[in-house]
Amino acid sequence: MAAIDKHAGSARIVPLTREHDDYLHDESRSHGEAESISFPTTEGEIRAVLRALHAAGTPVTVQGARTGLAAGAVPHGGHVLNLSRMNRVLGMRRDDAGAYFARVQPGVILSELRKNLHARSFATEGWDDASLQALRALADAPEQIFPTDPTEASACLGGMAACNASGARSYAHGAMRQHVNALRLVLATGDVLALRRGEQRACGRHLTLVTEGGTTLEVELPAYEMPACKNASGYFVEDDMDAIDLVIGSDGTLGVISELELALVPAPAVTWDVSCFFTVEHDALDATVAMRHELGCAAAIEYFDGAALDVLRRQRAESTAFSSLVEPPADAACCVYVELQCASEDEALAELARLGALLERAGGSAEHTWVARTELDREALTFFRHAVPESVNMLIDERRRIDPAITKLGSDMAVPNERLHEVMDLYRTTISEAGLEAAAWGHIGNNHLHVNILPRSAAEYAAGKELFARWARAVTDMGGAVSAEHGVGKLKRDFLEIMYGYQALAEMARVKLVFDPRGQLGRGNLFDEELLDSLRQAGALDGDAEKGGA
């Protein structure tokens, strides 16, 4: 263990005491343990902390805003490296084509970046002349946005990159990965790897990288194929891949992201929200399939099942905080929410007409459809959408007062387009057979639903976990992913093995050990620690445990 209460630059490695209890958990409700903590504010301080911890091989868990749902930021011993104070926008760039890029520290909160971009105003201390010039140009340009849209806007950008976060608008804009243009990664040794999209590519499944300290990393990429659907399950790999894509979604296991350059896009001229209610779930699924084929401006296609709507009805009736919720139609069994992003009102009206026609064919109706065109109306529908997970969390918290051993179980699986009806049948049949209570919502446009088991006892909690393992096997057989946007962290390690198999996990772990030879970073994320330690021991016997290290 590294010496306690020592200086690492101006960041201090201090004992973790009861005042730091908040840093032992994240939104997954999982709880961990650690011996020390630090709060660096610069890349130099990250490097100093890691160098101080490297000699003893101290485990290090990287944290940001701790909004994750897979326990990736929950420590398992050792040191907590919390990046929440690395919260500065460092500069801006405009390329020859007029596209804008923001350079940020990993602790910048998504909602704060959104506010800065909307106001076209940033704290510019330390910005270079090129950044200030780009900011001046931004004042006269169309409004720019960062399109990745997780439900929790208090997420930090480094954490979003670490798990390849996405959210509702990933239907049109994709996940975090494609919007990260460059990053800096501090390795466990304190050395730095600078990656820029398009500059370092694999040759087949072999990747050669050189750190700023002059160390060469020879990386043999795993042989598995990625599923053809939304996916945040383990390391991204493909033939001739861009090196930056390996780091994005790596759950803090390869290094510490100290800086990101993010690609911005122009804000849509017109945004309208449409909530379409159905009395039969099968009709809603048919409508979703039709929307994918017939709508050209859909940025998000979301879903709320009958149980989710019932939870909202209860919250609206019982809690003053939810009294302003718009009440769903009494006979509504489910809702498909569509966000339209269009270039003009004429285009939006034409898209709305197409949507209305397909709803009529699929069993919906104009009478049971809400259209929000003004900012005030859109805020009301946004509140409606975000109230669902919040209400379910409140329900589970009530039940935990009776039985502290239970918690919510939320799935994060996705399947290819042609499997939507099949996977929904799987969920409905198996939940009914198990006699469990559940509510489902999420990104149905990507065939990606969060099915939440709501246990009323420890026995139901255990039954829910068994059901999730069954789903992981079935979804894998459908060509799907066990984690579509939350990452694997510690909670879905077993699902990752179901999806790819033991050999693939071992190949992933060997990639990690090239970047992190002592297996210090993100202990317990992605890999069982016994697997990692056995591979390290085998490497030591071969005399190459520190290959690719300092």
N, C-alpha and C positions, 0 to 999 in steps of 0.2 A: 504494500500500500504506500502511496506517495506521502511524503511528510505533510502534516496538516497545518493549516494557517500559514502557508508560505506564499510568497509573491510569485506570480507567473506573469511578468509584465506588471501592469497595474491591476490585472484580475487576480483575485485571491482565491486560493483553494482553501475553503474553510470547512470545519466539521458540519455535517448536516444534523440539525437539531430539530426540536418540535416546531420551531418557528418556520421551518421549511417543509412542513407536512404536505402542503399543497403540491409540492414538486414530486411527490411519490405516487401520483395517480394522474389519469387523464379521463376523457369523457367515456371511456369504456367501463368506468367504475372499478377497474382493476387497481390493486394497490401493491407497491413494491417496497424495496429497501435500498439504502445507499449509505455510504460512510461520509462522503464529502460532496461539496457543490461549488460551482463557480459561475460567474455571470460576466463573461468577456464582452467587450464593446467593439473590438476590432479584430481583424484577422490575425494580427501580430499576437494578440492576447490568446486567441485560440491556439496558435502554434506553441506559445510558451506553456500553456496548461498541458497540452498533449505531450510535449517533450518531457515535462516534469513527471507525467504519469507513465510514460512509455517504458522506462527502465525496469519498473516493477511489474509491468504487464497488467496494470490496474484496469478493470473493466470500465468503460465509459458509455453512458447513455446520453444521447443528444436530445435536447428538448427545445421546443419553441413555445407556442401558445397552449399546448396540451389539449387541443380540441379533437385529437384522433380517437378512433373507435376500435382500434386493433391492439392497443396497449404497446405500441411501438416506442412511446416515450416514457413508459413505466420502467424504472430502473430495476435491475436484478443484481444488486451489490455494487461495490465500487463507487464511481464518481458520476455525478450529474453535471453535464455541461449544458447550461441553460442559455439560449441565444436570444431571449426576449429583449435584452437591452441593445442588441444589434439591430436597431429599428430605424435606420436612416436610408433615405433615397440618396444615392451617391452621385447621380448624374443622369444625363439623357443624351440620346444620339438620334440623328436623323440621317438616313442613308440616301444614296443618290436617287432612289425611286420615290423618296418622300415618306417612307415608313419611319415610324418612331419606335424607339427602344428605351426602356427605363432600366437603369442599373441600381440594384437594391441590395441591402444587407438581408440576411435570411429572416430576421425577426420583424420585418415590416409586416404589419397587419393588412390583410386584403381590404377591409373596409376603409382604412386610412389611405391606402393607395387610390381607391376609388374616389374618395373625397378630394384628394390632391388633383387628380386628373379632371374631375368635374369642374373644380375651381380654377384649374390651370395655374395652381400656386403651390410652390414647394419651398421648404427651408433649404436654401442654396449655399449655405456656408461650406466652403471647401470644393465647390464645383469648379471644373476647369472652364476655359473660355468656350470650348466647343459645346459643352453642356448648356451653358448660359445662352449661347446662340440658338441651340435647338429649342430651348424653353421659350425664347422670344418668338420663334417661328410657330410654336404650338399655340400661342395666343391668337394667331390669325387663322389657324387651321381648323378643320372640323374636329369636334370633340373626339378624343381618343379614349378607349376603354381597354382594360385587361379582361378578356372574355371568360376565363375560367371561373366557374360559378358554384362552389360548394355551398351547401345549405348554411353552414356556419361561417359567416363573413368575418368572424373574429379569428379565423385561422391565419397563421403566419405563412409567408410565401416560401420560406425554406422547408417547412413541414409539408406544404402542398407539393413541392417538388419531390420530397423524399418519398411520398406515397403515390405520386402521380395522380393527384386529386382531380376530380372533374366536376360533377354536379349536373344540374338540370340542363344547362346550355351545351353540354358536351354532345348533345344530339347534332347540333350544327357546327360547333366550334372545336370539338374534340377535347381531349384531356389536357392536363398541364404540360405534358411532354412536348407537344408541338409548338408551344408558346415560349419555351426556354431556348434562347439563342446562344447563351454562353453561361459558364459557371466556373467558380473556383472551388476546389475541393482540397481541404487540409487532411492529409493522411495521419494515421495514428502516430507516426514518427515525428510529425511536425512539418514534414515536407509538403509541397503544394503541387497540385496538378491543375493546370489551366486548360479548359476545354472550350472550343468554339465550334458551333455547328458547321459541318462541311469541311473542317480542317483535319480531323483525325478519324480515319475510317479503318475498319477491320478488313483484312484480306481473307475472304471466306469466313471462317470462324476463329481466326487468330488476330489478336489485337496487340500492337506494340505502342506503348506510351512512354514518354520521357517526362519526368518531373522537373520542376524548376531547379531542384537541387542536383539534377544530373543523373538520377537513378532511372534505369530502364525497367519497365514493367512488361513482362511477356505474359499475355493473358490468353488462355485457351478457353473459348466460350463454350457453354453447354450445347449439346446437340439437339435438344428438344425443339419442337415447333410450337410457336405461339398460337393460341386459339383464334379463330376468325370472328371475334366479338370483342366488346369492351372488356379490358383486362388490366388489372393491377396486381397480378399474382407472380411474385418473384421477379428475377432479373429479366429485363427485355433483351432478347437476343434474336438475331437473324443474320443471314449471310451478308457480308460487306457492310455491316451496320455502322452508323455514326457512333463514335465512342461516348458522346454526351448522353445518349439514350440509355446506356448501361447504368449510369449514376442515377438518373431520374427514375424514381420508383424503387430504389434499392433499400429503403427502410432504414437508413442510417447505418448500414453495415459496411460500407466501403470507405467512407470518409465523412468529414464534416463540411457541408456546404457553407462557405463563408461569403459568397457573393453570387448574384444572379443577374443576367441581362435578359429582360423580358420583352417579347415582341408585343406591341400594342396594335389595336385595329380601330378604324373609325367607328364611332357609335352609330347604330342604325337611325335613320331619319324618323321612322315611325315604328313604335312598339305597341302592339295591342295584345291583351291577354283574354283567352276564351276558356271558360269552364263548361264542359259538356257532360251532363248527367245522364245516366242510363239506369233502367230498371232491371237489366239482365247483363251480367258480367260478360258473357260470351259476345254480346253485341258490342261492348266496349273494346274487346280484343279485335273484333273484325274492323271496327272503326279505326283503331290504331294502325292496322296493316294498310288500310286504305289511305290514311294520312301520309304514311311513308311514301306511297306511290304518287299521290296527287297534289300534295302541298309543296310549294317551292320555297316558302319563306318561314317555315317552322324552325325556330331556334331551340325549342324544348317541347317534348311531349311527355307529360307526367301522369301518374295514376294514383288514385286513392280508392281503396276497396270499401265495401259496406261497413266493415268493422272500424276502419279508420274514421269514416264519417260518423259512426255512432259515438266514438270517443269524443269527437268535436261537439256533437250535440250535447253530450253530458257536460263537457267543460263549459260550454256556453250557458247552460242552465244553472250550473253550480258555482261558477267562479266569476267574480266581477271583472277580473283581468281579461276574460274572454267574452264579455257580454257584447262587445261590438262586432263579434264574428258574424258574417253573413250566414244565415241558416240554410243548409242544403234543402232541396225539395223533400217533402215528407216521404215520397216513395222512391227516392234515389237509392240505388243499390251500389253505385260506384260513380266515379268521376274521372274523365280524361281532361287534363288541363293542357292547353296549347299556348305557347308564346309565339306570336308572329312578329318577325323583324323584317320590315319592308323598306324599300327606297322611297315610297311616296304613299299618300293616303289612297290614291287611285289603285295602286297595287295591293294595298291592304284590303280595300273593299272587294277587289276581285278574288283575293285569297279567302276572305270571309265567305263569299258566295260559294266557292268551291267546297269549303268546309261544311257549310250548311247543307249542301246537296248530298255530300257523302254521309253526313249524320242521318239524314232522312232515310237513305238506303240501308244504313246499318242499324236502324232502330232507335236512334236518338230523335230529338225534336228541338225546334227553335224555342218552344215554351220552356224547356228545361236546359237552356243554354244561357250563360252569363257572358257578356262582352264588356271588357274594361278598356276604354280608349283614353281616358284622362289619367293623369298622374295619381289623383286621389282615388279613383276606382281601382287602379292597378295596385296601389298600396293595400287596399282592402283585400284583394285576391292574394297578394303576397303574404299578408298576415294569415289568411286562410291556409295557404300551403304550409307555411312554417309552423303553424300551430299544431299540426298533426304530430310530428316527432316530439315536440315539447309536451304536448298533452299526454302522450304515451309514457314519457319519462316520469311525469308527475304521477300517473297511475301506478307505475312500478314502485316509485318512492313510497306511496301509501302502503303498498303490500309489503315492502321491506320493513316497515315499522312492526309488522306482525311476525315476519320471518326474514331476518337480516341475511339469510343464506341465499336468497333468490335475487336475481336481477333480470333485466331484459335480455333476450337473445335476438339479435338482429342479423339477418343474412345479408350478403353482399354479392350474390352470384348473378352471372349473366350468361345468356345462350345466344347462338346465331338466330337470325331473323326467322327462319322457317320453323323454329322450335318454340315460339311464344305460346301457342295454345297448349302444346305438350307439357311445357314446364309449369304452366298455371294449373293444368289438371293434376300434375304431380303434387304441387303444394296443397291444393284443395283436398285431394283424396287422402294424403298421408296425415294432414292435420286432423281431419275428421276421424280417421281410424285411431289416432292417438288420443282423441278426446281433449285436445288442447285448445286454448283460446289464442287467437292470433289476429294481427292487423297488418295489412300490406300496403305499401306505397312506394313510389320511386319513379325511376326513369324508364318508363315502358317503351319509349321510342327506341331505346337501346336494348330492349328485352332484359332490363336490369331492374329488378324489384327488391326492395328491402322488406322481406317477410319477417315480422317481429312476433316471436312467441312471447306471450304474456303469462308467465307462470303464476299460479296461486299457491304453490307449495314447493318444497325442495324436491319432491318426487317429480312434479311436473317440469321443474327446471332440468333435472337429469334426463327426463324423457325428451325434452326439447333439444338438448345437446346430441342425443342419439339420432334424432330426426335430422339435424343439420349434417351429421356425418353421412347419413343415407342420401340426403340431397346432393352433397358434394360428389358422391360416386355417380349419381344419376346425371347431374349436370356435366360432369366430365365425359360421360358416355355420349352426351348430346353434342360434344365439341365445345363446351362452355368453359367459363372461368369461375373459380371458387371465390375470387375477390375481384370486383370490377372497378372499385374506386377507393376503398379505404386502406388498401395495402394489406399485407399479411400480418406484420407485427409478431406478437407472441401468441395471439389468440387463434390464429388460423394456420399454424405450422403443420398440424396434422392434415388439414385439408390440402395444403400444398403438396404433401407427399402423395395423397390420393390422386391429385391432378396430374403430377408429373412422374411419380415413382421415386424410389430410393436412389437409383443411379443418378437421376437428374439432380436430386438434392445434393448429392456428393459432388457433382460437377459444379453446381452453384457455389458450394462451400469452398471448393478449391479456387474459384475466382476470388472470393472474399479474402482468402489467405494470401493471394498475391498482393492485394492492396493493404491488408492488415494481418501480417504474418503471425502476430501473437493472439489474434482473435479477440481484441479488446473492445471493438466498437459494436454497439447494439447487441450485446450478449442476449441470446434468447430470441432475437428477431429472425424470422425465416427458418433458422436451423435449430434443432435440438442441440444443446450445448455438448452432449456426449458425442454426437457426430462430429462437431467442429473439433473437439479436443482429440478425438481418435485420428482425424486426418492430420492435425498438427503433430501428434506423436509419430505418425508414420513418416511425415516429412522430416522430423528430427532424426529418425533412424536412418533416413536416406541422406542426411547431411544438408538438407536444403530448406529447413524450417524458416529461415530468414530471407529466402529468395524473393527478390523484389522489394526488400525492406530498405532501411536507411542506408 
